[in-house]
Amino acid sequence: MKVAEEAGLIRLLARALQPVARRLFPGVPAGHDALGAMAMNLAATGLGSGNAATPLGLKAMSELDSLNTARARRATRW
């Protein structure tokens, strides 16, 4: 996975997957970091690297949360 990342394979796959991510998430503005993070996550998952995909998925969720204008009331008790 590290070799594929350093060779630029993951970025190439992520660039190829961005149109798919744009269609799946039309509410995300074009060029937003969330699309890139989602595409990188899909590419890492597609290459079978679940451990590398986890931090990318967390980053994608964080970027998507930054777009959330109607924040749900979060539970304070656990």
C-alpha positions in Angstrom: 0.0 0.0 0.0 2.8 2.4 0.9 4.5 1.7 -2.5 1.2 2.4 -4.3 0.8 5.6 -2.4 4.4 6.8 -3.1 4.0 5.8 -6.8 0.9 8.0 -7.1 -1.5 5.1 -7.8 -3.9 6.1 -5.0 -4.1 9.7 -6.2 -4.7 8.5 -9.7 -7.5 6.2 -8.6 -8.9 9.0 -6.4 -9.0 11.3 -9.3 -10.8 8.7 -11.3 -13.3 8.1 -8.5 -14.1 11.8 -7.9 -16.9 11.9 -10.5 -18.6 9.0 -8.8 -18.3 10.7 -5.4 -19.8 13.9 -6.9 -22.8 12.0 -8.2 -23.3 10.1 -4.9 -23.0 13.3 -2.8 -24.5 16.2 -4.9 -24.7 18.5 -1.9 -21.0 18.6 -1.6 -19.5 21.6 -3.6 -17.2 20.7 -6.4 -13.5 20.9 -5.4 -14.3 20.6 -1.7 -11.8 18.6 0.4 -14.5 16.1 1.4 -14.7 14.8 -2.2 -11.0 14.2 -2.3 -11.1 12.4 1.1 -14.0 10.2 0.0 -12.3 9.4 -3.3 -9.1 8.5 -1.5 -11.0 6.3 0.9 -12.8 4.5 -2.0 -9.4 4.0 -3.7 -7.8 2.6 -0.6 -10.7 0.3 0.0 -10.7 -0.8 -3.6 -7.1 -1.8 -3.3 -7.9 -3.9 -0.3 -6.1 -1.8 2.3 -8.7 -1.5 5.1 -6.2 -0.2 7.6 -5.1 2.6 5.4 -8.7 3.4 4.5 -9.8 4.0 8.1 -8.0 7.3 8.6 -9.1 8.5 5.2 -12.7 7.6 6.1 -12.4 9.6 9.3 -11.1 12.6 7.5 -13.9 12.3 5.0 -16.5 12.3 7.8 -14.8 15.3 9.4 -14.8 17.2 6.1 -18.5 16.4 5.6 -19.3 17.5 9.1 -17.8 20.9 8.3 -20.5 21.3 5.6 -23.3 20.4 8.0 -25.3 23.5 8.7 -28.2 21.9 10.5 -26.3 20.2 13.4 -28.4 17.5 15.1 -28.8 17.8 18.8 -26.2 15.5 20.2 -26.8 13.3 23.2 -24.8 14.4 26.2 -25.4 11.2 28.3 -23.6 8.0 27.6 
